[in-house]
Structures are given as C-alpha cells and as structure tokens.
Amino acid sequence: MRKIILAAAIATSALGLAACSETTETEAEETVDAMEADADAAGETVEATTAEAANDVEAAADEAADTAVKTTDEIGDAAEAAAADVEAAAE
C-alpha cells in the first residue's frame, strides 16, 4: 500500500511539474517574442538616427564647401583689385 501511495504522489508531482513546465515554456516564448520586438524597434530607431545624422553631415559638408568657394572667390576678387591698384600706381 505504501508503494501505491508513493507512486501516486510521484505521479502527482510529475504532473504538477509538467504543467509548470508548459506554463514556463509559454512565458519564455512570450519573453523571447517581446525581446525580438524590442530589438527590431531598437534597430529601426538606430537606422533612422543614423540616416538623419548622415543627412546632417552631408548638409554641413555642402554648406562648408559653398562657404569655401565663396571665400575663394572673394580672395580672388580682392587679389585682382590689388593688382589693378598696383598697376594704376605704377603708371
């Protein structure tokens, strides 16, 4: 009789563990799914931020290039004016 009671207790414990394991497995799957969604969202945010930063850098580089061209033109104009003044003074 003791063996039957012990076997019943073991069977009950095994069923309890099996049910617990199924719940744990489901919760683990849900956690993994949530982590995957979070990783996807983070990846999209990084991608958007990187694209925005690249556009900002490109715009700043274009502006710097335009400023450099303008400055170079102004220096060239000033040099021509100085040369003209020197020629006029030499005459």
Summary of the structure (lengths in Angstrom):
residues: 91
radius of gyration: 38.9
end to end distance: 132.9
largest distance: 132.9
contacts: 175
relative contact order: 0.04
helix: 98%
strand: 0%
